[in-house]
Amino acid sequence: MASNRSSNSLVVPQANAALDQMKYEVAQELGIQIPQDGYYGYMATRDAGALGGYITRKLVQIAEQQLAGKSSR
């Protein structure tokens, strides 16, 4: 896996592995091929947007479940 070049910093750095795992799971669900070399420049904008949007929806859903007192996984 390639290093994360984002300038954003995680509040909980240990969450990076979980977020990467979620990225690959969501990509598989949507049928999107993640570049093996970590370079996303050749990825279609539509695919990258769909991947980010779906991840955001899942994270919001998990947070809502936790706020409601339910287990997310």
Phi, psi and omega in degrees: 000146179276160178286154180279119182265006182292145177275353178286141177250141180280143176294320178242097184303332180291347180284350183302316180296320179294320178293321176297316179299317179297321179301314181291322178296315181294318179300319179294318178300322183271354180074030181258132179274121177277131179299130182292331182275357178084358180269116184265006183297333180266356180284138179297139180302322180299317179293316180297319179294319179296319180296311179296318180295318181292320177298317179299316178300317180295320179294320177295318179298317179297316180296319178297319179295319180293322177293330179279355178089016179257155175282138182272338181219000000 
